[in-house]
Amino acid sequence: MLKCNERSPKEMGVITKSKDLMEHTFKKTANTKYFPKKYRFSLAAKIENLAIDIYENLVRANECNLKDARERIRRLECQQNAIVSCKLLNSMIDLASKIKSTELTIKEVEYWSGLVIEVKRMAAAWRNNDKQQNIA
């Protein structure tokens, strides 16, 4: 049985990183120090949903059958959706850092944004590699 944060031999690095991002996001948004109750069902929920969307889109992209032309196109779309969700998530983290009642430090925001940027970079590299291999 795999331990927490351990990946299966077949799991892609970008999917593992997106899981780490999701876990970190949920730890931050669950803490009322960072997200007081008045932001729990608005900003925090949006941030959580974007982290989930990133993970879901990457898993969906990885599960596409590359022998099927429609599935190849779907894979690129899922990869692109994950990249866009990364951009949106970073915008929401930035917004949260500017709200005075959220006590996110610059160091915490930089770390969190760094996780998002790493996933975005890996997803973009994957998408670009697929495009170069003419899977679409």
Disulfide bonds with the S-S distance in Angstrom:
none
